[in-house]
Amino acid sequence: MSLFSKPILALDTAAGASVCLFFPDGESVSANMNTPRAHSRELLPLLEQVVQKQGLQWQDIGAFAVGTGPGSFTGLRVACATIAGMNASLHKPVYALSSLAITAQQALVEDELWAIEDARSGLVYAAKFSAGQCIVPPQCLTWEAFLTLPAAQYIALSEITFDLPGWKALPLQQMREQALIAQVRQLQPEMDAKMWVEPLYLQPSQAEKNLV
């Protein structure tokens, strides 16, 4: 049962786009978009579809939650900007969700595991979780630095082509939107919320690298 008195609309763009509408009684509805690189065109209609199908208006939403990364620069930027744009007139609290925590939730295990994602250019995004709690916060490491860590089990959204001797890959056991709902269930009104949230990049964009 949620402690929020109004529905929460949550969005994650780490893999396509996953949307959920979470109600105070604990019920939820969800939708997803798998079209690659279509966020700027299809994201807002997807959100509107989820809200309107429940007979709600935007004013009925009590709070927003958004996966802020780390992950794809474009997807994160569009997600955060979309929620910020909608909230400019609504003035609702916005909660940041870890995209790696959502991925870890998809494993459906209580044991310690790493959620990782290839950050390109020889880098990896990584965070460690145990029983759903983050015990090593998200960071961006070289693969060489990551491999100095004790081998353990891990989960990733996309295929990891880097050789990880001794590491055990866990399958994605839960749909992304269901994992998003599970993360929203853990939100509490007293948690830190803002009028908008910034993407968690953890590394410079390619444009910033080019400037250097």
C-alpha positions in Angstrom: 0.0 0.0 0.0 1.4 3.4 -1.0 1.6 6.2 1.4 0.9 8.6 -1.4 -2.6 10.0 -1.7 -2.6 10.4 -5.5 -1.3 8.3 -8.4 2.5 8.4 -9.3 3.5 8.4 -13.0 6.9 6.8 -13.5 9.1 6.7 -16.6 12.2 4.8 -17.5 14.0 5.0 -20.9 17.0 2.7 -20.3 15.5 0.1 -22.7 13.0 1.7 -25.1 10.6 3.3 -22.7 8.6 1.9 -19.8 5.8 3.8 -18.1 3.7 2.9 -15.1 0.9 4.6 -13.2 0.9 3.5 -9.6 -2.2 4.1 -7.4 -2.4 4.7 -3.6 -4.1 1.3 -3.2 -1.1 -0.4 -4.6 -2.7 -1.2 -8.0 -0.8 -0.2 -11.2 -1.0 -0.1 -14.9 1.9 0.0 -17.3 2.9 0.4 -21.0 6.1 0.3 -23.0 7.6 1.5 -26.2 10.4 -0.5 -27.9 11.0 1.6 -31.0 14.7 2.5 -31.0 15.5 6.3 -31.0 11.9 7.3 -31.1 11.7 8.9 -27.7 11.3 12.5 -28.8 8.4 11.6 -31.1 6.5 8.9 -29.2 7.2 9.4 -25.5 4.7 12.1 -24.7 1.8 10.3 -26.5 2.7 7.1 -24.6 2.4 9.0 -21.2 -0.8 10.6 -22.3 -2.2 7.2 -23.3 -1.5 5.7 -19.9 -3.1 8.6 -18.0 -6.2 9.1 -20.2 -7.0 5.4 -20.4 -7.6 5.5 -16.6 -9.9 8.5 -17.0 -7.5 10.8 -15.3 -6.3 14.4 -16.1 -2.7 15.5 -15.6 -3.9 17.5 -12.5 -4.8 14.1 -10.9 -1.2 13.0 -10.8 0.4 13.4 -7.4 4.0 12.9 -8.2 6.4 11.8 -11.0 9.3 9.4 -10.9 11.9 9.0 -13.6 14.9 6.7 -14.2 17.8 9.1 -14.4 20.5 6.6 -15.4 23.3 5.9 -15.8 22.6 4.9 -19.4 22.0 6.3 -22.8 22.6 10.0 -23.0 19.8 10.7 -25.4 17.2 8.5 -23.6 18.0 10.0 -20.2 17.9 13.6 -21.5 14.6 13.2 -23.3 13.0 11.4 -20.3 14.1 14.1 -17.8 13.2 16.9 -20.1 9.7 15.4 -20.9 8.8 15.1 -17.2 10.2 18.6 -16.5 8.2 20.1 -19.3 5.0 18.5 -18.1 5.6 19.5 -14.6 6.4 23.2 -15.4 2.7 24.0 -14.8 1.7 21.1 -12.5 4.4 21.7 -9.8 4.4 18.1 -8.5 7.3 16.4 -6.7 9.6 14.5 -9.0 11.6 11.5 -7.7 14.8 10.2 -9.3 15.1 6.4 -9.8 18.4 4.6 -10.5 18.2 2.9 -13.8 20.7 0.3 -12.5 18.5 -0.4 -9.5 15.6 -1.1 -11.9 17.8 -3.5 -13.8 18.9 -5.2 -10.6 15.2 -5.7 -9.7 14.8 -7.6 -13.0 17.0 -10.4 -11.6 14.4 -11.3 -8.9 17.2 -12.5 -6.5 17.9 -11.4 -2.9 21.7 -12.3 -3.2 24.3 -9.7 -3.8 24.7 -8.8 -7.5 26.2 -6.1 -9.7 24.0 -4.3 -12.2 26.2 -3.2 -15.1 25.9 -1.6 -18.5 28.4 -1.0 -21.3 29.2 2.7 -21.2 31.3 2.4 -24.5 34.8 3.6 -25.0 36.2 0.9 -22.7 34.0 2.0 -19.8 31.3 0.3 -17.7 28.5 1.6 -15.5 28.2 -0.5 -12.4 26.4 -0.6 -9.0 26.1 -3.3 -6.4 22.9 -4.4 -4.8 21.8 -6.8 -2.0 18.2 -7.6 -1.3 17.1 -4.7 -3.4 19.3 -2.2 -1.6 22.2 -0.4 -3.2 25.4 -1.2 -1.3 27.9 0.3 -3.9 26.6 3.4 -5.6 26.6 3.8 -9.4 30.0 4.6 -10.8 31.7 4.6 -14.2 34.8 2.4 -14.3 37.2 1.1 -17.0 36.7 -2.5 -17.7 40.2 -3.1 -16.3 39.3 -1.5 -13.0 36.0 -3.4 -12.9 37.8 -6.7 -13.3 39.9 -6.0 -10.2 36.7 -6.5 -8.2 36.0 -10.0 -6.8 34.1 -12.0 -9.4 30.4 -12.2 -8.6 27.1 -12.5 -10.3 25.8 -9.6 -12.5 22.9 -8.6 -14.6 22.8 -6.3 -17.7 20.2 -5.0 -20.1 22.3 -5.5 -23.1 24.8 -8.2 -24.0 28.2 -7.7 -22.4 30.9 -8.6 -25.0 33.8 -7.9 -22.7 35.3 -11.1 -21.3 34.4 -11.4 -17.6 36.2 -14.5 -16.3 34.6 -16.0 -13.2 31.6 -13.7 -13.4 28.1 -15.2 -13.6 25.5 -13.6 -15.8 22.0 -13.6 -14.5 19.0 -13.5 -16.8 16.4 -10.8 -16.9 13.5 -12.6 -15.1 11.1 -9.7 -14.8 9.7 -7.3 -17.5 11.2 -3.8 -17.3 7.9 -2.1 -16.5 7.2 -4.6 -13.6 10.7 -3.8 -12.2 9.9 -0.1 -12.5 6.7 -0.6 -10.5 8.7 -2.4 -7.8 11.0 0.6 -7.5 8.1 3.0 -7.3 6.6 0.9 -4.5 9.7 1.7 -2.4 9.2 5.5 -2.7 8.1 7.4 0.4 6.8 11.0 0.4 9.6 12.2 2.7 12.3 11.1 0.2 14.2 13.8 -1.6 12.1 15.2 -4.5 12.5 18.2 -6.8 10.5 20.0 -9.4 12.7 18.3 -12.0 15.6 15.9 -12.0 18.9 15.8 -13.9 20.3 12.8 -15.8 23.0 10.8 -14.0 25.6 10.7 -16.8 28.7 9.8 -14.7 30.9 10.5 -17.7 31.3 13.4 -20.2 29.1 13.4 -23.3 30.8 12.8 -26.7 30.4 16.6 -27.4 32.2 17.4 -24.2 35.0 14.9 -25.0 35.3 16.5 -28.4 35.8 19.9 -26.8 38.7 18.5 -24.8 
